[in-house]
Amino acid sequence: MGVIVFGAQRSWSGVGQVEAEAGDVIMANPGEMHDGIPLAGKVRGWRIIYFDPALVSHQVEEETAGGIEVVRPVARDPLLAKNVAQLFVSLTAPAPDGLAQEENLIRLGMGPP
């Protein structure tokens, strides 16, 4: 899961070809092809957080009946993008704060108030 920071790209997903631009949240399933080409030949950049698939499955097993799968590989959702960005910052901070990381992770999964 990540956020396109600048530029735009086209990539393949389980639902077909998708496009993402700056501010969009991008997601991929474990084992899914991770390709992507910049749109209009311009440079693009993103910040990605890798979640261990086994850990995620274990954490949500009581909430799901079977495996989980991302079916929306691109989301234009400013609140979700903000929450992903905050989690990324807390995970990469020079002096990590475990409580802040946990709060940001929970906020990411909560959705809108």
N, CA, C and O atoms as a GROMACS GRO file, in nm:
protein
  452
    1MET      N    1   0.086  -0.116   0.000
    1MET     CA    2   0.000   0.000   0.000
    1MET      C    3   0.090   0.122   0.000
    1MET      O    4   0.191   0.127   0.071
    2GLY      N    5   0.054   0.218  -0.080
    2GLY     CA    6   0.136   0.339  -0.086
    2GLY      C    7   0.060   0.456  -0.145
    2GLY      O    8  -0.058   0.446  -0.176
    3VAL      N    9   0.130   0.567  -0.160
    3VAL     CA   10   0.073   0.688  -0.217
    3VAL      C   11   0.164   0.738  -0.328
    3VAL      O   12   0.286   0.745  -0.312
    4ILE      N   13   0.104   0.772  -0.441
    4ILE     CA   14   0.180   0.837  -0.549
    4ILE      C   15   0.208   0.979  -0.501
    4ILE      O   16   0.116   1.056  -0.474
    5VAL      N   17   0.336   1.014  -0.492
    5VAL     CA   18   0.376   1.144  -0.440
    5VAL      C   19   0.380   1.249  -0.551
    5VAL      O   20   0.339   1.363  -0.532
    6PHE      N   21   0.430   1.209  -0.668
    6PHE     CA   22   0.431   1.301  -0.782
    6PHE      C   23   0.425   1.219  -0.911
    6PHE      O   24   0.465   1.103  -0.914
    7GLY      N   25   0.376   1.283  -1.016
    7GLY     CA   26   0.364   1.215  -1.145
    7GLY      C   27   0.242   1.125  -1.150
    7GLY      O   28   0.150   1.137  -1.068
    8ALA      N   29   0.242   1.035  -1.248
    8ALA     CA   30   0.130   0.943  -1.268
    8ALA      C   31   0.183   0.817  -1.335
    8ALA      O   32   0.288   0.819  -1.399
    9GLN      N   33   0.108   0.707  -1.321
    9GLN     CA   34   0.150   0.581  -1.381
    9GLN      C   35   0.031   0.497  -1.423
    9GLN      O   36  -0.081   0.516  -1.375
   10ARG      N   37   0.057   0.405  -1.512
   10ARG     CA   38  -0.038   0.304  -1.555
   10ARG      C   39   0.021   0.170  -1.512
   10ARG      O   40   0.140   0.146  -1.532
   11SER      N   41  -0.060   0.084  -1.454
   11SER     CA   42  -0.011  -0.046  -1.411
   11SER      C   43  -0.119  -0.151  -1.428
   11SER      O   44  -0.236  -0.120  -1.448
   12TRP      N   45  -0.077  -0.277  -1.418
   12TRP     CA   46  -0.168  -0.389  -1.429
   12TRP      C   47  -0.210  -0.433  -1.289
   12TRP      O   48  -0.131  -0.424  -1.195
   13SER      N   49  -0.332  -0.479  -1.276
   13SER     CA   50  -0.380  -0.531  -1.148
   13SER      C   51  -0.473  -0.648  -1.177
   13SER      O   52  -0.499  -0.682  -1.292
   14GLY      N   53  -0.521  -0.708  -1.072
   14GLY     CA   54  -0.615  -0.818  -1.086
   14GLY      C   55  -0.746  -0.778  -1.151
   14GLY      O   56  -0.819  -0.864  -1.199
   15VAL      N   57  -0.776  -0.649  -1.154
   15VAL     CA   58  -0.899  -0.601  -1.219
   15VAL      C   59  -0.870  -0.538  -1.356
   15VAL      O   60  -0.958  -0.478  -1.416
   16GLY      N   61  -0.747  -0.553  -1.404
   16GLY     CA   62  -0.709  -0.496  -1.533
   16GLY      C   63  -0.616  -0.378  -1.516
   16GLY      O   64  -0.559  -0.356  -1.410
   17GLN      N   65  -0.602  -0.303  -1.624
   17GLN     CA   66  -0.511  -0.190  -1.623
   17GLN      C   67  -0.573  -0.073  -1.547
   17GLN      O   68  -0.692  -0.044  -1.562
   18VAL      N   69  -0.492  -0.006  -1.466
   18VAL     CA   70  -0.539   0.109  -1.387
   18VAL      C   71  -0.439   0.223  -1.400
   18VAL      O   72  -0.322   0.202  -1.433
   19GLU      N   73  -0.487   0.343  -1.374
   19GLU     CA   74  -0.401   0.460  -1.373
   19GLU      C   75  -0.408   0.526  -1.236
   19GLU      O   76  -0.514   0.530  -1.173
   20ALA      N   77  -0.295   0.577  -1.192
   20ALA     CA   78  -0.287   0.645  -1.063
   20ALA      C   79  -0.207   0.773  -1.081
   20ALA      O   80  -0.111   0.778  -1.158
   21GLU      N   81  -0.246   0.876  -1.009
   21GLU     CA   82  -0.176   1.005  -1.016
   21GLU      C   83  -0.144   1.053  -0.876
   21GLU      O   84  -0.184   0.992  -0.777
   22ALA      N   85  -0.070   1.162  -0.869
   22ALA     CA   86  -0.027   1.216  -0.740
   22ALA      C   87  -0.147   1.229  -0.646
   22ALA      O   88  -0.252   1.283  -0.682
   23GLY      N   89  -0.128   1.178  -0.524
   23GLY     CA   90  -0.233   1.182  -0.424
   23GLY      C   91  -0.316   1.055  -0.416
   23GLY      O   92  -0.389   1.035  -0.320
   24ASP      N   93  -0.306   0.969  -0.517
   24ASP     CA   94  -0.381   0.843  -0.516
   24ASP      C   95  -0.312   0.739  -0.428
   24ASP      O   96  -0.190   0.735  -0.419
   25VAL      N   97  -0.393   0.656  -0.365
   25VAL     CA   98  -0.343   0.542  -0.289
   25VAL      C   99  -0.337   0.424  -0.384
   25VAL      O  100  -0.433   0.398  -0.457
   26ILE      N  101  -0.224   0.351  -0.383
   26ILE     CA  102  -0.210   0.233  -0.468
   26ILE      C  103  -0.190   0.110  -0.380
   26ILE      O  104  -0.126   0.116  -0.275
   27MET      N  105  -0.249  -0.001  -0.426
   27MET     CA  106  -0.244  -0.125  -0.348
   27MET      C  107  -0.226  -0.242  -0.443
   27MET      O  108  -0.269  -0.237  -0.558
   28ALA      N  109  -0.163  -0.347  -0.394
   28ALA     CA  110  -0.144  -0.469  -0.473
   28ALA      C  111  -0.159  -0.590  -0.382
   28ALA      O  112  -0.132  -0.583  -0.262
   29ASN      N  113  -0.201  -0.699  -0.440
   29ASN     CA  114  -0.216  -0.825  -0.367
   29ASN      C  115  -0.084  -0.901  -0.367
   29ASN      O  116  -0.003  -0.884  -0.458
   30PRO      N  117  -0.062  -0.984  -0.266
   30PRO     CA  118   0.057  -1.069  -0.265
   30PRO      C  119   0.062  -1.153  -0.392
   30PRO      O  120  -0.038  -1.210  -0.435
   31GLY      N  121   0.179  -1.160  -0.452
   31GLY     CA  122   0.197  -1.240  -0.573
   31GLY      C  123   0.150  -1.172  -0.700
   31GLY      O  124   0.171  -1.226  -0.809
   32GLU      N  125   0.088  -1.056  -0.689
   32GLU     CA  126   0.041  -0.984  -0.807
   32GLU      C  127   0.160  -0.917  -0.876
   32GLU      O  128   0.252  -0.869  -0.810
   33MET      N  129   0.157  -0.914  -1.007
   33MET     CA  130   0.263  -0.850  -1.082
   33MET      C  131   0.272  -0.702  -1.043
   33MET      O  132   0.171  -0.632  -1.041
   34HIS      N  133   0.393  -0.658  -1.014
   34HIS     CA  134   0.416  -0.518  -0.978
   34HIS      C  135   0.485  -0.449  -1.095
   34HIS      O  136   0.607  -0.440  -1.100
   35ASP      N  137   0.406  -0.401  -1.187
   35ASP     CA  138   0.464  -0.329  -1.300
   35ASP      C  139   0.423  -0.183  -1.286
   35ASP      O  140   0.373  -0.142  -1.181
   36GLY      N  141   0.442  -0.108  -1.384
   36GLY     CA  142   0.402   0.031  -1.382
   36GLY      C  143   0.489   0.110  -1.478
   36GLY      O  144   0.611   0.097  -1.479
   37ILE      N  145   0.423   0.191  -1.557
   37ILE     CA  146   0.497   0.277  -1.650
   37ILE      C  147   0.448   0.420  -1.628
   37ILE      O  148   0.330   0.443  -1.606
   38PRO      N  149   0.541   0.514  -1.635
   38PRO     CA  150   0.499   0.653  -1.616
   38PRO      C  151   0.410   0.699  -1.730
   38PRO      O  152   0.428   0.658  -1.845
   39LEU      N  153   0.315   0.783  -1.698
   39LEU     CA  154   0.228   0.840  -1.801
   39LEU      C  155   0.297   0.959  -1.865
   39LEU      O  156   0.364   1.038  -1.797
   40ALA      N  157   0.281   0.972  -1.992
   40ALA     CA  158   0.337   1.082  -2.070
   40ALA      C  159   0.489   1.090  -2.059
   40ALA      O  160   0.548   1.196  -2.081
   41GLY      N  161   0.554   0.978  -2.025
   41GLY     CA  162   0.698   0.974  -2.018
   41GLY      C  163   0.758   1.058  -1.907
   41GLY      O  164   0.879   1.084  -1.907
   42LYS      N  165   0.676   1.102  -1.811
   42LYS     CA  166   0.725   1.186  -1.701
   42LYS      C  167   0.764   1.100  -1.582
   42LYS      O  168   0.715   0.988  -1.566
   43VAL      N  169   0.850   1.153  -1.498
   43VAL     CA  170   0.896   1.084  -1.379
   43VAL      C  171   0.782   1.077  -1.277
   43VAL      O  172   0.702   1.171  -1.265
   44ARG      N  173   0.774   0.965  -1.204
   44ARG     CA  174   0.678   0.954  -1.096
   44ARG      C  175   0.748   0.898  -0.974
   44ARG      O  176   0.852   0.834  -0.984
   45GLY      N  177   0.689   0.922  -0.858
   45GLY     CA  178   0.746   0.872  -0.734
   45GLY      C  179   0.636   0.835  -0.638
   45GLY      O  180   0.525   0.888  -0.645
   46TRP      N  181   0.667   0.744  -0.548
   46TRP     CA  182   0.569   0.697  -0.452
   46TRP      C  183   0.637   0.657  -0.323
   46TRP      O  184   0.759   0.640  -0.318
   47ARG      N  185   0.558   0.641  -0.221
   47ARG     CA  186   0.604   0.587  -0.093
   47ARG      C  187   0.519   0.464  -0.066
   47ARG      O  188   0.396   0.471  -0.066
   48ILE      N  189   0.585   0.352  -0.042
   48ILE     CA  190   0.517   0.224  -0.029
   48ILE      C  191   0.544   0.164   0.109
   48ILE      O  192   0.654   0.174   0.163
   49ILE      N  193   0.441   0.103   0.165
   49ILE     CA  194   0.453   0.026   0.289
   49ILE      C  195   0.422  -0.119   0.254
   49ILE      O  196   0.316  -0.148   0.199
   50TYR      N  197   0.513  -0.208   0.287
   50TYR     CA  198   0.492  -0.350   0.263
   50TYR      C  199   0.437  -0.413   0.391
   50TYR      O  200   0.498  -0.404   0.497
   51PHE      N  201   0.321  -0.476   0.378
   51PHE     CA  202   0.262  -0.550   0.490
   51PHE      C  203   0.283  -0.698   0.463
   51PHE      O  204   0.248  -0.747   0.355
   52ASP      N  205   0.338  -0.770   0.559
   52ASP     CA  206   0.358  -0.914   0.544
   52ASP      C  207   0.221  -0.981   0.529
   52ASP      O  208   0.138  -0.970   0.619
   53PRO      N  209   0.197  -1.050   0.417
   53PRO     CA  210   0.066  -1.111   0.393
   53PRO      C  211   0.021  -1.207   0.503
   53PRO      O  212  -0.097  -1.208   0.539
   54ALA      N  213   0.112  -1.287   0.557
   54ALA     CA  214   0.075  -1.381   0.663
   54ALA      C  215   0.032  -1.308   0.789
   54ALA      O  216  -0.063  -1.349   0.856
   55LEU      N  217   0.101  -1.200   0.822
   55LEU     CA  218   0.066  -1.122   0.940
   55LEU      C  219  -0.071  -1.056   0.923
   55LEU      O  220  -0.153  -1.059   1.015
   56VAL      N  221  -0.096  -0.998   0.806
   56VAL     CA  222  -0.226  -0.935   0.781
   56VAL      C  223  -0.337  -1.039   0.789
   56VAL      O  224  -0.440  -1.015   0.852
   57SER      N  225  -0.317  -1.154   0.726
   57SER     CA  226  -0.418  -1.260   0.730
   57SER      C  227  -0.448  -1.302   0.874
   57SER      O  228  -0.564  -1.320   0.911
   58HIS      N  229  -0.344  -1.318   0.953
   58HIS     CA  230  -0.361  -1.357   1.093
   58HIS      C  231  -0.441  -1.252   1.170
   58HIS      O  232  -0.526  -1.286   1.252
   59GLN      N  233  -0.412  -1.123   1.144
   59GLN     CA  234  -0.478  -1.016   1.218
   59GLN      C  235  -0.626  -1.002   1.184
   59GLN      O  236  -0.705  -0.958   1.268
   60VAL      N  237  -0.665  -1.040   1.062
   60VAL     CA  238  -0.805  -1.020   1.022
   60VAL      C  239  -0.883  -1.151   1.009
   60VAL      O  240  -0.997  -1.150   0.963
   61GLU      N  241  -0.823  -1.263   1.048
   61GLU     CA  242  -0.888  -1.393   1.026
   61GLU      C  243  -1.024  -1.404   1.092
   61GLU      O  244  -1.111  -1.474   1.039
   62GLU      N  245  -1.047  -1.339   1.205
   62GLU     CA  246  -1.177  -1.346   1.270
   62GLU      C  247  -1.282  -1.262   1.196
   62GLU      O  248  -1.402  -1.285   1.211
   63GLU      N  249  -1.236  -1.165   1.116
   63GLU     CA  250  -1.327  -1.076   1.045
   63GLU      C  251  -1.360  -1.124   0.904
   63GLU      O  252  -1.452  -1.073   0.841
   64THR      N  253  -1.285  -1.221   0.854
   64THR     CA  254  -1.305  -1.266   0.716
   64THR      C  255  -1.332  -1.416   0.712
   64THR      O  256  -1.298  -1.491   0.803
   65ALA      N  257  -1.395  -1.456   0.604
   65ALA     CA  258  -1.419  -1.598   0.581
   65ALA      C  259  -1.328  -1.640   0.466
   65ALA      O  260  -1.371  -1.645   0.351
   66GLY      N  261  -1.203  -1.668   0.497
   66GLY     CA  262  -1.106  -1.702   0.393
   66GLY      C  263  -1.005  -1.591   0.375
   66GLY      O  264  -0.989  -1.505   0.462
   67GLY      N  265  -0.937  -1.592   0.262
   67GLY     CA  266  -0.832  -1.494   0.235
   67GLY      C  267  -0.887  -1.356   0.207
   67GLY      O  268  -1.007  -1.338   0.184
   68ILE      N  269  -0.798  -1.261   0.210
   68ILE     CA  270  -0.836  -1.124   0.176
   68ILE      C  271  -0.772  -1.088   0.044
   68ILE      O  272  -0.666  -1.140   0.008
   69GLU      N  273  -0.835  -0.999  -0.029
   69GLU     CA  274  -0.783  -0.958  -0.158
   69GLU      C  275  -0.820  -0.812  -0.183
   69GLU      O  276  -0.932  -0.770  -0.159
   70VAL      N  277  -0.722  -0.737  -0.232
   70VAL     CA  278  -0.746  -0.598  -0.271
   70VAL      C  279  -0.820  -0.601  -0.404
   70VAL      O  280  -0.772  -0.659  -0.502
   71VAL      N  281  -0.936  -0.539  -0.408
   71VAL     CA  282  -1.012  -0.533  -0.533
   71VAL      C  283  -1.021  -0.391  -0.587
   71VAL      O  284  -1.084  -0.366  -0.690
   72ARG      N  285  -0.958  -0.298  -0.517
   72ARG     CA  286  -0.954  -0.158  -0.560
   72ARG      C  287  -0.807  -0.114  -0.558
   72ARG      O  288  -0.761  -0.058  -0.459
   73PRO      N  289  -0.735  -0.140  -0.667
   73PRO     CA  290  -0.590  -0.114  -0.667
   73PRO      C  291  -0.553   0.034  -0.664
   73PRO      O  292  -0.439   0.068  -0.630
   74VAL      N  293  -0.646   0.121  -0.698
   74VAL     CA  294  -0.621   0.266  -0.692
   74VAL      C  295  -0.740   0.330  -0.622
   74VAL      O  296  -0.855   0.303  -0.656
   75ALA      N  297  -0.711   0.414  -0.523
   75ALA     CA  298  -0.818   0.484  -0.453
   75ALA      C  299  -0.788   0.633  -0.453
   75ALA      O  300  -0.682   0.676  -0.408
   76ARG      N  301  -0.882   0.712  -0.502
   76ARG     CA  302  -0.872   0.858  -0.495
   76ARG      C  303  -0.948   0.901  -0.371
   76ARG      O  304  -1.066   0.937  -0.376
   77ASP      N  305  -0.879   0.895  -0.259
   77ASP     CA  306  -0.940   0.920  -0.129
   77ASP      C  307  -0.841   1.000  -0.046
   77ASP      O  308  -0.748   0.943   0.011
   78PRO      N  309  -0.859   1.132  -0.037
   78PRO     CA  310  -0.762   1.216   0.035
   78PRO      C  311  -0.741   1.176   0.180
   78PRO      O  312  -0.628   1.184   0.229
   79LEU      N  313  -0.846   1.134   0.251
   79LEU     CA  314  -0.829   1.094   0.390
   79LEU      C  315  -0.745   0.967   0.400
   79LEU      O  316  -0.656   0.958   0.485
   80LEU      N  317  -0.772   0.869   0.315
   80LEU     CA  318  -0.693   0.746   0.314
   80LEU      C  319  -0.548   0.778   0.279
   80LEU      O  320  -0.456   0.725   0.342
   81ALA      N  321  -0.525   0.864   0.179
   81ALA     CA  322  -0.389   0.903   0.140
   81ALA      C  323  -0.317   0.970   0.257
   81ALA      O  324  -0.199   0.945   0.281
   82LYS      N  325  -0.388   1.057   0.328
   82LYS     CA  326  -0.328   1.124   0.444
   82LYS      C  327  -0.290   1.022   0.551
   82LYS      O  328  -0.182   1.031   0.609
   83ASN      N  329  -0.376   0.925   0.576
   83ASN     CA  330  -0.348   0.824   0.678
   83ASN      C  331  -0.232   0.734   0.638
   83ASN      O  332  -0.150   0.698   0.722
   84VAL      N  333  -0.224   0.697   0.510
   84VAL     CA  334  -0.110   0.617   0.463
   84VAL      C  335   0.019   0.698   0.479
   84VAL      O  336   0.120   0.646   0.525
   85ALA      N  337   0.015   0.826   0.441
   85ALA     CA  338   0.134   0.911   0.452
   85ALA      C  339   0.178   0.926   0.598
   85ALA      O  340   0.297   0.923   0.627
   86GLN      N  341   0.083   0.942   0.690
   86GLN     CA  342   0.117   0.956   0.832
   86GLN      C  343   0.180   0.827   0.885
   86GLN      O  344   0.275   0.831   0.962
   87LEU      N  345   0.126   0.712   0.843
   87LEU     CA  346   0.184   0.586   0.886
   87LEU      C  347   0.326   0.573   0.831
   87LEU      O  348   0.416   0.532   0.904
   88PHE      N  349   0.347   0.608   0.705
   88PHE     CA  350   0.479   0.601   0.645
   88PHE      C  351   0.579   0.687   0.723
   88PHE      O  352   0.690   0.642   0.753
   89VAL      N  353   0.540   0.809   0.755
   89VAL     CA  354   0.628   0.899   0.830
   89VAL      C  355   0.662   0.839   0.966
   89VAL      O  356   0.777   0.843   1.009
   90SER      N  357   0.561   0.784   1.034
   90SER     CA  358   0.589   0.728   1.167
   90SER      C  359   0.677   0.604   1.158
   90SER      O  360   0.756   0.578   1.250
   91LEU      N  361   0.666   0.527   1.051
   91LEU     CA  362   0.749   0.407   1.036
   91LEU      C  363   0.893   0.439   0.999
   91LEU      O  364   0.984   0.362   1.028
   92THR      N  365   0.914   0.553   0.934
   92THR     CA  366   1.049   0.588   0.887
   92THR      C  367   1.114   0.699   0.970
   92THR      O  368   1.219   0.750   0.933
   93ALA      N  369   1.051   0.736   1.080
   93ALA     CA  370   1.105   0.842   1.167
   93ALA      C  371   1.242   0.802   1.221
   93ALA      O  372   1.265   0.685   1.251
   94PRO      N  373   1.334   0.898   1.235
   94PRO     CA  374   1.467   0.869   1.289
   94PRO      C  375   1.461   0.808   1.429
   94PRO      O  376   1.542   0.722   1.464
   95ALA      N  377   1.365   0.854   1.510
   95ALA     CA  378   1.346   0.799   1.644
   95ALA      C  379   1.203   0.744   1.650
   95ALA      O  380   1.112   0.813   1.696
   96PRO      N  381   1.183   0.620   1.604
   96PRO     CA  382   1.048   0.564   1.594
   96PRO      C  383   0.975   0.564   1.728
   96PRO      O  384   1.033   0.535   1.833
   97ASP      N  385   0.848   0.597   1.722
   97ASP     CA  386   0.759   0.597   1.839
   97ASP      C  387   0.657   0.486   1.815
   97ASP      O  388   0.566   0.501   1.733
   98GLY      N  389   0.672   0.376   1.886
   98GLY     CA  390   0.586   0.260   1.867
   98GLY      C  391   0.439   0.290   1.885
   98GLY      O  392   0.356   0.238   1.811
   99LEU      N  393   0.405   0.375   1.982
   99LEU     CA  394   0.266   0.410   2.005
   99LEU      C  395   0.209   0.488   1.887
   99LEU      O  396   0.097   0.463   1.844
  100ALA      N  397   0.287   0.583   1.834
  100ALA     CA  398   0.242   0.660   1.717
  100ALA      C  399   0.224   0.567   1.597
  100ALA      O  400   0.128   0.583   1.521
  101GLN      N  401   0.315   0.472   1.580
  101GLN     CA  402   0.302   0.377   1.469
  101GLN      C  403   0.172   0.297   1.482
  101GLN      O  404   0.099   0.279   1.385
  102GLU      N  405   0.146   0.249   1.603
  102GLU     CA  406   0.023   0.170   1.627
  102GLU      C  407  -0.101   0.255   1.603
  102GLU      O  408  -0.197   0.208   1.541
  103GLU      N  409  -0.102   0.379   1.653
  103GLU     CA  410  -0.216   0.467   1.632
  103GLU      C  411  -0.240   0.493   1.484
  103GLU      O  412  -0.354   0.491   1.438
  104ASN      N  413  -0.132   0.517   1.410
  104ASN     CA  414  -0.145   0.543   1.267
  104ASN      C  415  -0.194   0.421   1.192
  104ASN      O  416  -0.272   0.433   1.097
  105LEU      N  417  -0.149   0.304   1.232
  105LEU     CA  418  -0.194   0.180   1.168
  105LEU      C  419  -0.344   0.159   1.195
  105LEU      O  420  -0.419   0.123   1.104
  106ILE      N  421  -0.387   0.181   1.318
  106ILE     CA  422  -0.529   0.167   1.351
  106ILE      C  423  -0.612   0.269   1.274
  106ILE      O  424  -0.719   0.237   1.221
  107ARG      N  425  -0.564   0.393   1.269
  107ARG     CA  426  -0.634   0.500   1.195
  107ARG      C  427  -0.648   0.461   1.047
  107ARG      O  428  -0.751   0.489   0.986
  108LEU      N  429  -0.548   0.398   0.992
  108LEU     CA  430  -0.551   0.356   0.852
  108LEU      C  431  -0.666   0.257   0.828
  108LEU      O  432  -0.732   0.263   0.725
  109GLY      N  433  -0.689   0.168   0.923
  109GLY     CA  434  -0.793   0.067   0.906
  109GLY      C  435  -0.932   0.112   0.945
  109GLY      O  436  -1.029   0.041   0.918
  110MET      N  437  -0.944   0.228   1.008
  110MET     CA  438  -1.074   0.272   1.058
  110MET      C  439  -1.163   0.333   0.952
  110MET      O  440  -1.285   0.317   0.958
  111GLY      N  441  -1.107   0.401   0.856
  111GLY     CA  442  -1.189   0.470   0.758
  111GLY      C  443  -1.241   0.602   0.814
  111GLY      O  444  -1.196   0.648   0.919
  112PRO      N  445  -1.335   0.663   0.743
  112PRO     CA  446  -1.385   0.794   0.786
  112PRO      C  447  -1.460   0.786   0.918
  112PRO      O  448  -1.518   0.683   0.953
  113PRO      N  449  -1.458   0.898   0.992
  113PRO     CA  450  -1.528   0.902   1.123
  113PRO      C  451  -1.678   0.894   1.105
  113PRO      O  452  -1.752   0.896   1.203
   0.00000   0.00000   0.00000
